[in-house]
Amino acid sequence: MADVYGYVRVSSRDQNEERQMIALRQLAVAEKNIYMDKQSGKDFDRPAYKRMLRRMKKGDLLYIKSIDRLGRNYGEILEQWQLLTKEKEIDIVVLDMPLLDTRRGKDLMGMFLSDIVLQVLSFVAESERSNIRQRQAEGIAAAKARGVRFGRPETPYPDNFREMHQDWRNKKITLRQAADACKMPVGTFYGKARKLESCN
């Protein structure tokens, strides 16, 4: 008896998986057969995906919402597709792309067309991610050129910092005592001291 599975992946814990879950529930996939990972798709070292693979057997059916849920890397997606369809002999349906439905066209021409569509989509998905990374890098560079600062704002020097710094450098007090007097961790005091000295 063939079982029906669904696989959901979101890139991080703060992303919402509801859109993918709704699509699978509409297909009446049993909750116990829906596997979800909340982590990057850059590789297939994912706990839920691995558990699902162990359970699946020949003739089972797997639904995924879109090809990029299966993975983000062109080569890895193709490798997993081969593993699932050729080695484990399960069927895959990509809901956002009806052409990627291995239940149809079991003949040579059907498999050929499915493989071509998969390769094109995987390439497009990876290219889009590369473009996004490039646009992000360009945006960050442009923002830095405009003077935008990234990261946490730097805490100001306390009023007594220069005095404590001088006493520490003159070995009147220890680094710990200087940091405590300025109400900051030793590492923070030392970092600010080095920065101050590099400016002088």
C-alpha positions as CSV (number, residue, x, y, z in Angstrom):
1,M,0.0,0.0,0.0
2,A,1.5,3.3,-1.1
3,D,1.8,6.1,1.4
4,V,1.5,9.9,0.7
5,Y,4.1,12.3,2.2
6,G,4.6,16.0,2.3
7,Y,7.9,17.9,2.9
8,V,8.1,21.5,4.2
9,R,11.2,23.6,4.6
10,V,11.6,27.1,5.8
11,S,15.0,28.8,5.8
12,S,14.9,29.9,9.4
13,R,12.9,29.6,12.6
14,D,11.3,33.0,12.1
15,Q,9.9,32.2,8.7
16,N,6.3,31.0,8.4
17,E,5.6,27.6,7.0
18,E,1.8,28.0,6.9
19,R,1.5,28.5,3.1
20,Q,3.2,25.2,2.5
21,M,1.2,23.4,5.2
22,I,-2.1,24.7,3.8
23,A,-1.3,23.3,0.4
24,L,-0.5,19.9,1.8
25,R,-3.6,19.8,4.0
26,Q,-5.7,20.6,1.0
27,L,-4.3,17.4,-0.6
28,A,-5.4,15.5,2.5
29,V,-1.8,14.5,3.4
30,A,-1.9,13.0,6.9
31,E,-0.2,15.2,9.5
32,K,2.0,12.3,10.6
33,N,3.4,12.1,7.1
34,I,4.3,15.8,6.8
35,Y,7.9,16.4,7.6
36,M,9.3,19.9,8.3
37,D,12.8,21.3,8.6
38,K,13.4,24.9,9.8
39,Q,16.9,25.4,8.4
40,S,18.8,26.4,5.3
41,G,18.4,24.4,2.1
42,K,22.1,24.7,1.3
43,D,22.6,21.0,2.0
44,F,20.6,17.9,2.8
45,D,21.9,17.4,6.4
46,R,18.3,17.9,7.7
47,P,16.8,15.7,10.5
48,A,13.2,15.6,9.3
49,Y,14.2,15.1,5.6
50,K,16.4,12.2,6.7
51,R,13.6,10.6,8.8
52,M,11.2,10.9,5.9
53,L,13.7,9.2,3.5
54,R,14.1,6.3,5.9
55,R,10.3,5.8,6.0
56,M,9.6,6.1,2.3
57,K,9.4,3.0,0.1
58,K,8.9,2.1,-3.5
59,G,5.6,3.5,-4.9
60,D,5.1,6.2,-2.3
61,L,4.2,9.7,-3.3
62,L,5.9,12.9,-2.1
63,Y,4.4,16.4,-2.4
64,I,6.5,19.5,-2.2
65,K,5.2,23.1,-2.7
66,S,8.1,24.3,-4.9
67,I,11.4,22.9,-6.2
68,D,13.4,25.2,-3.9
69,R,11.9,23.6,-0.8
70,L,13.8,20.5,-1.8
71,G,17.1,22.4,-1.8
72,R,18.9,25.5,-2.9
73,N,21.9,24.0,-4.7
74,Y,21.5,23.0,-8.4
75,G,23.7,19.9,-8.1
76,E,22.2,18.8,-4.8
77,I,18.6,19.1,-6.1
78,L,19.3,17.0,-9.1
79,E,21.1,14.4,-7.0
80,Q,18.2,14.1,-4.6
81,W,15.7,13.9,-7.4
82,Q,17.6,11.0,-8.9
83,L,17.8,9.3,-5.4
84,L,14.1,9.7,-4.8
85,T,12.8,8.8,-8.3
86,K,15.4,6.3,-9.6
87,E,16.8,4.6,-6.5
88,K,13.9,4.7,-4.0
89,E,11.4,4.7,-6.9
90,I,8.9,7.1,-5.4
91,D,6.8,9.6,-7.2
92,I,7.3,13.4,-6.7
93,V,4.8,16.2,-7.3
94,V,5.9,19.8,-7.3
95,L,2.7,21.7,-6.6
96,D,3.9,25.1,-8.1
97,M,5.0,23.3,-11.3
98,P,2.5,20.8,-12.7
99,L,5.0,19.6,-15.3
100,L,7.1,18.2,-12.4
101,D,4.8,15.3,-11.6
102,T,6.5,11.9,-12.1
103,R,3.2,10.0,-12.0
104,R,2.6,11.3,-15.5
105,G,4.6,10.1,-18.5
106,K,6.3,7.0,-17.2
107,D,7.5,6.4,-20.7
108,L,10.9,7.5,-21.9
109,M,9.6,10.8,-23.4
110,G,7.8,11.7,-20.2
111,M,10.8,11.1,-18.0
112,F,13.0,13.0,-20.4
113,L,10.7,16.1,-20.3
114,S,10.4,15.9,-16.6
115,D,14.2,15.8,-16.2
116,I,14.7,18.8,-18.6
117,V,12.1,20.9,-16.7
118,L,13.8,20.0,-13.4
119,Q,17.2,21.0,-14.6
120,V,16.0,24.3,-16.0
121,L,14.1,25.1,-12.8
122,S,17.0,24.1,-10.5
123,F,19.3,26.3,-12.6
124,V,16.9,29.3,-12.5
125,A,16.4,28.9,-8.7
126,E,20.2,28.9,-8.1
127,S,20.7,31.8,-10.5
128,E,18.1,33.8,-8.6
129,R,19.8,33.2,-5.3
130,S,23.1,34.3,-6.8
131,N,21.4,37.5,-8.1
132,I,19.9,38.1,-4.6
133,R,23.3,37.7,-3.0
134,Q,24.8,40.1,-5.5
135,R,22.1,42.7,-5.0
136,Q,22.5,42.4,-1.3
137,A,26.3,43.0,-1.5
138,E,25.8,45.9,-3.9
139,G,23.1,47.4,-1.5
140,I,25.4,47.1,1.5
141,A,28.3,48.6,-0.4
142,A,26.1,51.5,-1.5
143,A,24.8,52.1,2.0
144,K,28.4,52.1,3.4
145,A,29.4,54.6,0.8
146,R,26.6,56.9,2.0
147,G,27.9,56.5,5.6
148,V,25.4,54.0,6.9
149,R,26.9,52.0,9.8
150,F,26.0,48.4,10.3
151,G,26.0,46.4,13.5
152,R,25.3,47.6,17.1
153,P,25.9,51.3,17.8
154,E,29.1,51.8,19.6
155,T,28.7,52.6,23.3
156,P,30.2,56.0,24.3
157,Y,33.3,56.3,26.4
158,P,32.4,56.9,30.1
159,D,33.5,60.2,31.5
160,N,36.3,58.7,33.5
161,F,37.6,56.5,30.7
162,R,40.7,58.6,29.8
163,E,41.7,59.0,33.4
164,M,41.3,55.2,34.1
165,H,43.1,54.4,30.8
166,Q,46.0,56.6,31.8
167,D,46.2,55.1,35.3
168,W,46.2,51.6,33.8
169,R,48.9,52.4,31.3
170,N,51.0,54.0,34.1
171,K,50.5,50.7,36.0
172,K,48.8,52.5,38.9
173,I,45.8,50.1,38.6
174,T,45.2,46.8,37.0
175,L,43.2,46.3,33.8
176,R,40.4,44.7,35.8
177,Q,40.3,47.7,38.2
178,A,40.2,50.1,35.3
179,A,37.4,48.2,33.6
180,D,35.4,48.0,36.8
181,A,35.8,51.7,37.4
182,C,34.4,52.4,34.0
183,K,31.6,49.8,34.6
184,M,32.4,47.7,31.5
185,P,33.7,44.2,30.8
186,V,37.5,43.9,30.6
187,G,37.4,43.0,26.9
188,T,35.3,46.1,26.1
189,F,37.7,48.3,28.1
190,Y,40.7,46.9,26.4
191,G,39.2,47.2,22.9
192,K,38.3,50.8,23.5
193,A,41.7,51.5,24.9
194,R,43.4,50.1,21.8
195,K,41.1,52.1,19.6
196,L,41.8,55.3,21.6
197,E,45.5,54.7,21.3
198,S,45.4,54.1,17.6
199,C,43.7,57.4,17.1
200,N,46.3,59.3,19.1
